[in-house]
Amino acid sequence: MLRLIGSQFKKPSGLLGKIISKVMKKGNSPDYDKIIPEMDIKQGDRLLEIGYGHGLGVNRISANYDCHITGIDFSELMFKEASKRNRKFIEHNKVELNFGNFLDYEIKPDHYDKVFCVHVIYFWDSLAEPFSKIRTGIKDGGVFCLFMAKTDYIKKMKFTKDGIFNKYSLDHVVDELKTAGFETISYSTNNKGYIIKCKK
Ligand SMILES: C[S@@+](CC[C@H](N)C(=O)[O-])C[C@H]1O[C@@H](n2cnc3c(N)ncnc32)[C@H](O)[C@@H]1O
């Protein structure tokens, strides 16, 4: 049962996925409140969110900033939920939501001003490939921002114990960002996690 719950955080589906989505929307809402101002979104910016889930972050940004957001998520349930939540922004061409695996996604080179993800990197068994792809998609001087929970916070949750969650340390993530070629790496922290910000 715990493995099933853990796998639903990785890729929500079915009835349990709908429940997990509600849990994530409520629990992770403050993490979006924290990461959005960190991105310093400017008028006309092109953003990419990887693993948008319920689509709350896309919705909040679209309602408050004059920018364009592309999203990619490999859960069909989340694709449908986020598309419904952001219907009016999609109709006005402010938002484009895609259904697919970021690891197989052909990212447009030098296209985005900002790329971000919240509670997603645990599900990548290696960070080298996705970080390098993210860097390819960012314009020179553009920003990559991620939110990740602290290892202690993840370990406290019983459903994270069975190999679905990679429990990356801050140091490891920073090293991988440097290896991918990111610069000016900084982070801020609260009791739950870290926001790591870096530049191409
Ligand atoms: C733990 S949820 C986080 C959802 C939302 N960002 C939040 O913080 O509440 C992880 C999300 O990332 C998506 N995801 C995980 N790995 C992915 C991948 N390789 N490509 C696309 N989406 C992925 C899942 O489908 C899920 O919606």
The ligand as an ORCA input file, in Angstrom:
! r2SCAN-3c Opt
* xyz 0 1
  C       4.975     15.138     -6.572
  S       4.079     15.717     -7.987
  C       4.269     17.495     -7.821
  C       3.163     18.246     -8.490
  C       3.259     19.761     -8.323
  N       4.441     20.264     -8.984
  C       3.300     20.103     -6.848
  O       4.362     20.488     -6.343
  O       2.291     19.973     -6.169
  C       5.152     15.351     -9.319
  C       4.538     15.699    -10.671
  O       5.550     15.593    -11.655
  C       5.113     14.781    -12.725
  N       6.316     14.107    -13.253
  C       7.206     13.329    -12.581
  N       8.186     12.932    -13.391
  C       7.921     13.468    -14.608
  C       8.556     13.385    -15.872
  N       9.670     12.675    -16.049
  N       8.009     14.053    -16.906
  C       6.868     14.766    -16.768
  N       6.203     14.870    -15.586
  C       6.725     14.215    -14.532
  C       4.066     13.845    -12.118
  O       3.141     13.356    -13.049
  C       3.415     14.752    -11.076
  O       2.333     15.483    -11.597
*
